[in-house]
Amino acid sequence: MDKSQTAYLSLKNKINAQPSVGIILGSGLGGFADGLKKEALVPYSEIEGFPVSTVSGHSGRFVFAGIAGVKCVVMQGRVHYYEGYPMSDVVLPVRVMALLGVKTLLLTNAAGGINRAFKKGTLMAITDHICAAPNPLIGANLDFLGTRFPDMSEVYDLSLLNLLFQAAKDENIGLRRGVYYQCTGPSFETPAEIKMMRRMGADAVGMSTAVEAIAARHAGLRVAGISAISNLAAGLGENLSHNDVTEAAELYKDDFARLIEGFISKLKADG
């Protein structure tokens, strides 16, 4: 049995929920889950074979809750490739959510702003990505999840992108759009690397998300993504630290929460 199936069965034995929407909360964004009316909480450490988050600001648990009348499973903290996990473990949570019955996945992250028009506190809807991390589909294909060679022409679903902007308009939130670049981390990027990324068309950079999006599309999930710009990228502002990332969450936490709730509400209305 594949590791994702083992983890799924372990989790399934602990809950009585059938979520249709999955949400992964990035660095500094986990507070969103604290305000939800929870149906169940499952720490990653209680799931057989499941990777445990080791990074400050990532609580490391599944939160099952209703949002705008939609059954959701929220990852309060993710695991990263730089923590030393194999890539198959990094995307294992996405595969478990797919096995749970999730059809739509909202990926979020804290990111460095490359686009000079962005400032700390900007929210960006991800329209596409550039992935400099190892492809999570390398190795034997999991045929029960998806095809060997999945199409990536539209990783971030255009109809979901439209719902994000409709929700932002209704909530009077200045949502931008852009391309996200994933590095492996854990070191922040150099100014020369940021210049290269800008020339390649990237608007924001971080250490997660793209590999999860690839795994989600492989499993047939619809994907949307939001980057919260927590700092300006190397060479565009001050020296960087992880504290900047978590502290910046205070700038956008309210808008972020309203945007997610509005998006889920739109998603429900859209059918």
LOLUM-401680 format. One record per residue (C-alpha): residue number from 1; x, y, z. Coordinates in steps of 0.2 Angstrom, whole numbers, plus 5000, padded with zeros to 4 digits. Layout:
(gulo NUM,(X,Y,Z))
...
END
This chain:
(gulo 1,(5000,5000,5000))
(gulo 2,(5006,5017,4996))
(gulo 3,(5011,5029,5010))
(gulo 4,(4997,5041,5006))
(gulo 5,(4984,5027,5007))
(gulo 6,(4991,5022,5024))
(gulo 7,(4990,5040,5031))
(gulo 8,(4973,5042,5023))
(gulo 9,(4966,5026,5032))
(gulo 10,(4974,5032,5048))
(gulo 11,(4966,5049,5047))
(gulo 12,(4949,5042,5042))
(gulo 13,(4948,5031,5057))
(gulo 14,(4949,5047,5068))
(gulo 15,(4936,5058,5060))
(gulo 16,(4919,5058,5053))
(gulo 17,(4920,5071,5040))
(gulo 18,(4919,5072,5021))
(gulo 19,(4927,5089,5016))
(gulo 20,(4926,5095,4998))
(gulo 21,(4938,5110,5000))
(gulo 22,(4956,5109,5006))
(gulo 23,(4966,5124,5012))
(gulo 24,(4984,5124,5016))
(gulo 25,(4990,5139,5027))
(gulo 26,(5007,5146,5025))
(gulo 27,(5019,5154,5037))
(gulo 28,(5011,5167,5048))
(gulo 29,(4994,5162,5042))
(gulo 30,(4989,5148,5053))
(gulo 31,(4979,5160,5064))
(gulo 32,(4965,5159,5051))
(gulo 33,(4961,5142,5058))
(gulo 34,(4960,5147,5076))
(gulo 35,(4944,5157,5073))
(gulo 36,(4934,5143,5064))
(gulo 37,(4921,5133,5072))
(gulo 38,(4930,5116,5073))
(gulo 39,(4922,5099,5070))
(gulo 40,(4938,5090,5073))
(gulo 41,(4957,5092,5076))
(gulo 42,(4970,5080,5071))
(gulo 43,(4989,5083,5075))
(gulo 44,(5000,5077,5061))
(gulo 45,(5009,5067,5074))
(gulo 46,(4994,5056,5077))
(gulo 47,(4993,5050,5058))
(gulo 48,(5003,5035,5053))
(gulo 49,(5018,5039,5042))
(gulo 50,(5013,5058,5041))
(gulo 51,(5027,5071,5041))
(gulo 52,(5027,5083,5056))
(gulo 53,(5031,5101,5053))
(gulo 54,(5046,5108,5062))
(gulo 55,(5045,5126,5057))
(gulo 56,(5040,5140,5069))
(gulo 57,(5023,5147,5065))
(gulo 58,(5017,5130,5058))
(gulo 59,(5005,5122,5071))
(gulo 60,(5005,5105,5062))
(gulo 61,(4987,5099,5063))
(gulo 62,(4972,5096,5052))
(gulo 63,(4957,5107,5056))
(gulo 64,(4940,5101,5050))
(gulo 65,(4927,5114,5050))
(gulo 66,(4913,5122,5040))
(gulo 67,(4917,5139,5031))
(gulo 68,(4902,5148,5023))
(gulo 69,(4892,5132,5024))
(gulo 70,(4906,5122,5015))
(gulo 71,(4914,5107,5023))
(gulo 72,(4933,5110,5023))
(gulo 73,(4949,5103,5029))
(gulo 74,(4962,5116,5034))
(gulo 75,(4981,5112,5036))
(gulo 76,(4987,5123,5050))
(gulo 77,(5005,5122,5044))
(gulo 78,(5014,5113,5030))
(gulo 79,(5030,5103,5029))
(gulo 80,(5044,5109,5017))
(gulo 81,(5057,5101,5007))
(gulo 82,(5071,5111,5016))
(gulo 83,(5066,5102,5032))
(gulo 84,(5074,5086,5025))
(gulo 85,(5059,5077,5020))
(gulo 86,(5058,5068,5004))
(gulo 87,(5048,5077,4991))
(gulo 88,(5035,5062,4992))
(gulo 89,(5032,5067,5010))
(gulo 90,(5031,5086,5006))
(gulo 91,(5016,5082,4995))
(gulo 92,(5009,5068,5005))
(gulo 93,(4996,5079,5013))
(gulo 94,(4989,5085,4997))
(gulo 95,(4987,5066,4991))
(gulo 96,(4978,5062,5008))
(gulo 97,(4966,5076,5005))
(gulo 98,(4962,5070,4988))
(gulo 99,(4959,5053,4995))
(gulo 100,(4947,5061,5008))
(gulo 101,(4937,5068,4994))
(gulo 102,(4943,5085,4992))
(gulo 103,(4940,5092,4975))
(gulo 104,(4946,5110,4977))
(gulo 105,(4962,5115,4985))
(gulo 106,(4967,5133,4990))
(gulo 107,(4986,5135,4993))
(gulo 108,(4992,5150,5003))
(gulo 109,(5010,5156,5007))
(gulo 110,(5020,5170,5014))
(gulo 111,(5031,5176,5000))
(gulo 112,(5045,5189,4995))
(gulo 113,(5039,5202,4983))
(gulo 114,(5049,5203,4967))
(gulo 115,(5037,5214,4957))
(gulo 116,(5042,5232,4961))
(gulo 117,(5024,5237,4962))
(gulo 118,(5021,5226,4977))
(gulo 119,(5024,5231,4995))
(gulo 120,(5023,5222,5012))
(gulo 121,(5006,5217,5015))
(gulo 122,(5000,5215,4997))
(gulo 123,(4989,5199,4993))
(gulo 124,(4993,5191,4976))
(gulo 125,(4982,5178,4967))
(gulo 126,(4994,5166,4959))
(gulo 127,(4991,5164,4940))
(gulo 128,(5005,5152,4937))
(gulo 129,(5022,5146,4944))
(gulo 130,(5040,5142,4940))
(gulo 131,(5046,5128,4950))
(gulo 132,(5065,5126,4954))
(gulo 133,(5062,5112,4967))
(gulo 134,(5062,5094,4962))
(gulo 135,(5046,5088,4953))
(gulo 136,(5035,5078,4966))
(gulo 137,(5030,5066,4952))
(gulo 138,(5047,5059,4949))
(gulo 139,(5047,5040,4953))
(gulo 140,(5034,5027,4951))
(gulo 141,(5018,5034,4946))
(gulo 142,(5003,5033,4958))
(gulo 143,(4991,5026,4945))
(gulo 144,(4976,5027,4958))
(gulo 145,(4979,5046,4959))
(gulo 146,(4983,5051,4941))
(gulo 147,(4991,5049,4924))
(gulo 148,(5010,5047,4922))
(gulo 149,(5011,5064,4912))
(gulo 150,(4998,5076,4918))
(gulo 151,(4995,5092,4909))
(gulo 152,(5001,5108,4917))
(gulo 153,(4994,5121,4905))
(gulo 154,(4982,5128,4918))
(gulo 155,(4988,5123,4935))
(gulo 156,(4978,5137,4944))
(gulo 157,(4960,5136,4938))
(gulo 158,(4954,5151,4929))
(gulo 159,(4936,5150,4936))
(gulo 160,(4943,5149,4954))
(gulo 161,(4954,5164,4950))
(gulo 162,(4939,5174,4944))
(gulo 163,(4930,5169,4961))
(gulo 164,(4945,5175,4971))
(gulo 165,(4944,5192,4962))
(gulo 166,(4925,5193,4964))
(gulo 167,(4927,5190,4982))
(gulo 168,(4941,5203,4984))
(gulo 169,(4930,5216,4975))
(gulo 170,(4915,5212,4986))
(gulo 171,(4926,5214,5002))
(gulo 172,(4936,5229,4995))
(gulo 173,(4952,5220,4996))
(gulo 174,(4966,5226,4984))
(gulo 175,(4971,5209,4977))
(gulo 176,(4985,5208,4964))
(gulo 177,(4989,5194,4952))
(gulo 178,(5006,5187,4948))
(gulo 179,(5018,5172,4944))
(gulo 180,(5025,5163,4959))
(gulo 181,(5043,5156,4960))
(gulo 182,(5047,5141,4971))
(gulo 183,(5065,5139,4978))
(gulo 184,(5070,5125,4990))
(gulo 185,(5076,5136,5004))
(gulo 186,(5080,5137,5018))
(gulo 187,(5092,5151,5014))
(gulo 188,(5084,5167,5007))
(gulo 189,(5088,5171,4989))
(gulo 190,(5102,5182,4983))
(gulo 191,(5100,5199,4974))
(gulo 192,(5107,5191,4958))
(gulo 193,(5094,5177,4959))
(gulo 194,(5080,5189,4962))
(gulo 195,(5085,5199,4946))
(gulo 196,(5085,5182,4937))
(gulo 197,(5068,5178,4943))
(gulo 198,(5061,5195,4938))
(gulo 199,(5068,5193,4921))
(gulo 200,(5060,5175,4920))
(gulo 201,(5043,5184,4924))
(gulo 202,(5041,5180,4942))
(gulo 203,(5032,5192,4954))
(gulo 204,(5034,5183,4971))
(gulo 205,(5046,5170,4978))
(gulo 206,(5044,5157,4992))
(gulo 207,(5049,5140,4998))
(gulo 208,(5033,5130,4995))
(gulo 209,(5017,5129,4985))
(gulo 210,(5022,5125,4967))
(gulo 211,(5026,5106,4971))
(gulo 212,(5009,5105,4981))
(gulo 213,(5000,5112,4966))
(gulo 214,(5008,5100,4954))
(gulo 215,(5003,5085,4965))
(gulo 216,(4986,5092,4967))
(gulo 217,(4984,5093,4948))
(gulo 218,(4991,5076,4946))
(gulo 219,(4977,5070,4957))
(gulo 220,(4963,5079,4948))
(gulo 221,(4960,5093,4960))
(gulo 222,(4956,5111,4955))
(gulo 223,(4969,5123,4962))
(gulo 224,(4969,5141,4968))
(gulo 225,(4983,5150,4976))
(gulo 226,(4986,5166,4986))
(gulo 227,(5003,5173,4991))
(gulo 228,(5004,5186,5005))
(gulo 229,(5019,5197,5002))
(gulo 230,(5028,5197,5019))
(gulo 231,(5044,5206,5013))
(gulo 232,(5052,5213,4998))
(gulo 233,(5064,5201,4990))
(gulo 234,(5083,5202,4992))
(gulo 235,(5091,5217,4985))
(gulo 236,(5074,5227,4986))
(gulo 237,(5073,5230,5005))
(gulo 238,(5081,5227,5021))
(gulo 239,(5090,5211,5026))
(gulo 240,(5078,5196,5028))
(gulo 241,(5073,5185,5043))
(gulo 242,(5060,5172,5047))
(gulo 243,(5053,5184,5060))
(gulo 244,(5049,5197,5046))
(gulo 245,(5038,5184,5038))
(gulo 246,(5028,5180,5054))
(gulo 247,(5027,5198,5060))
(gulo 248,(5020,5204,5043))
(gulo 249,(5005,5193,5045))
(gulo 250,(4998,5207,5056))
(gulo 251,(4997,5218,5041))
(gulo 252,(4985,5206,5031))
(gulo 253,(4978,5194,5042))
(gulo 254,(4960,5202,5042))
(gulo 255,(4960,5204,5023))
(gulo 256,(4967,5187,5021))
(gulo 257,(4953,5179,5032))
(gulo 258,(4939,5189,5023))
(gulo 259,(4946,5184,5006))
(gulo 260,(4946,5166,5010))
(gulo 261,(4928,5166,5018))
(gulo 262,(4922,5176,5003))
(gulo 263,(4930,5164,4991))
(gulo 264,(4923,5149,4999))
(gulo 265,(4906,5158,4999))
(gulo 266,(4907,5161,4980))
(gulo 267,(4913,5144,4977))
(gulo 268,(4897,5137,4986))
(gulo 269,(4886,5148,4976))
(gulo 270,(4895,5143,4960))
(gulo 271,(4891,5125,4963))
END
